[in-house]
Amino acid sequence: ALGCLASEAACCFTSATCKCLGKALSSSTVTRVSYAILFLLNTVIAWVLLSDYFSKKLEEITYGYLKLQCPEGNCYGVLAVQRMCFAMTVFHLILAGLLVGVQDSKDSRAGIQNGWWLPKILVWVGLAVGSFFIPNQFFMFWGHHIALIGAGIFILVQIIL
């Protein structure tokens, strides 16, 4: 029964038209919903990592390798949030790079956008896990400079569009 439920849930992450909750969805709609779910999952994980409890658990699980501390004191989960946001940013930059020049859904690379969900999720998980092995100093610079500038540019682009 659990396998059947997982199969139905996985159906929502395919590029083919599927019936999810009894309603037929187009490939474009499934793709948008899938990206929204992935973004929501990333956001929830980042929010959970904000707590001191989970930061300490993360340090405990990695046998003290991942100490999320700033020179000024304890950052709690701020650096963990920066890592999750960094992973999502790199994930979308990789996808954008792979899809440069794609004009319509008939292009052979368009399948990357609408399909290939298992490899995409594995890449995102790999980036998220891998980001925790990057030194804290990088994320202090990232959070104070690159992320702020990128967020400002993103908002300006969204206002224009």
Residue pairs with C-beta under 8 A, 6 or more apart in sequence:
8 20
11 18
11 19
11 20
12 18
12 20
12 25
12 30
12 33
12 34
12 37
13 30
13 34
13 117
13 121
14 30
14 115
14 117
15 27
15 30
15 31
15 111
15 114
15 115
15 116
15 117
16 27
17 24
17 25
17 26
17 27
17 30
18 24
18 25
18 30
19 25
20 30
25 33
27 105
27 114
28 114
30 114
31 113
31 114
34 117
38 121
38 124
39 88
42 84
42 85
42 87
42 88
42 124
42 128
45 84
45 128
46 80
46 81
46 84
46 85
47 81
48 54
49 55
49 58
49 77
49 80
49 81
49 84
50 76
50 77
50 78
50 80
50 81
51 76
51 77
52 74
52 76
52 77
54 77
54 80
55 68
55 76
55 77
55 80
58 66
58 68
58 80
58 132
59 65
59 66
59 67
59 68
62 132
65 133
66 132
66 133
67 136
68 74
68 75
68 76
68 77
68 78
68 79
68 80
68 136
69 75
69 136
70 78
70 79
70 136
70 140
75 136
78 143
79 136
79 139
79 140
79 143
80 132
82 139
82 142
82 143
82 147
83 128
83 131
83 132
83 134
83 139
84 128
84 131
85 147
86 127
86 131
86 134
86 139
86 142
86 147
87 124
87 127
87 128
87 130
87 131
88 124
88 127
89 147
89 150
90 127
91 120
91 123
91 124
91 127
94 123
95 112
95 113
95 120
98 109
98 112
99 109
99 110
99 112
99 113
102 109
102 110
102 113
104 110
105 114
